Amino acid sequence: MTRNEYLNDLKYELRNLPVEEQEDALEFYRGYFEDAENDEQVMQEFGSPKELAASIIEKFASVPEVRKPQKNKSQNGSYGQFDDTEIRSLDISLGAAEIVLTQGEKFSVDYRGLDIGEVVCSVSPFGTLTIENISHLPKFRNFSIWSHHSHESSVTAHPRILIKIPDGTKFDLVRIHVGAGDFRMKNLRITTSRSYIDVGAGNLVLNNIHSGETAFRCGMGNITYTGTVAEQVNVDCGMGNISLNLEGEPDHYSITAKVGLGSVRFNNIKKDGVGAIDCTEKKQNHFSVNCGIGCVHIKMTPSKSE
């Protein structure tokens, strides 16, 4: 049995779990296979897909109540702190809010200005800290630039979420999706084996992230990323802007790109308008770029150690 066949059978055996729990478990074991050197040995360790599925289902059934999905019960408050040792992955999916990711002694999530029941926070048995909207974008109470009410009555509670994590945290996976909000990372360094960065019409600023395999996806918004990436890096840009300011030796990377009416830059390589960028040799670290009418600018600078 191949790795893909094993994972497909596992997915089938987990079919009665909620989709979110299925994805969390499958992502964990995909990563386990990728980190191991011998697929056959991994399958022997876990047993059959049916046996592993039974263990996974039992894990989800025994999640402590305080770590199960919790809705915010007030407009202003906190989900409390989380033990550093139980967090392996970070999954943030939020809409029209101001989100700050910054340094803290412990993992914690605080909020203000939210509608009650608007955002859910949980920690899965596989160590994924999830912060997400239930099924809709957050609602701005009395949202407008001008109001027909008095100045006093037009003061609104602006939705804000503050996420703190210890500096230098190493994740298996970081997944961030921002709808129409503003997400900024400040005073923090994190490392992750894989990352998926996605923005709709919002603004996303990530500083000092050091990632392996990475995917960037931008609709009409903006992504600014500073740090490092490695291995396969997929970049999809519609009408927005993606700016990657990276440490690394340019000669260690290759790039291919398909461009519509937009613009792609990779140091001195550039393409404006309809066309493509081809490479003669695909390297271990490779950018694959699809750009519609937006802009993708990738600037690589050798680190001081290099």
Order of alpha helices (4+ residues) and beta strands (2+ residues): alpha-alpha-alpha-alpha-beta-beta-beta-beta-beta-beta-beta-beta-beta-beta-beta-beta-beta-beta-beta-beta-beta-beta-beta-beta-beta
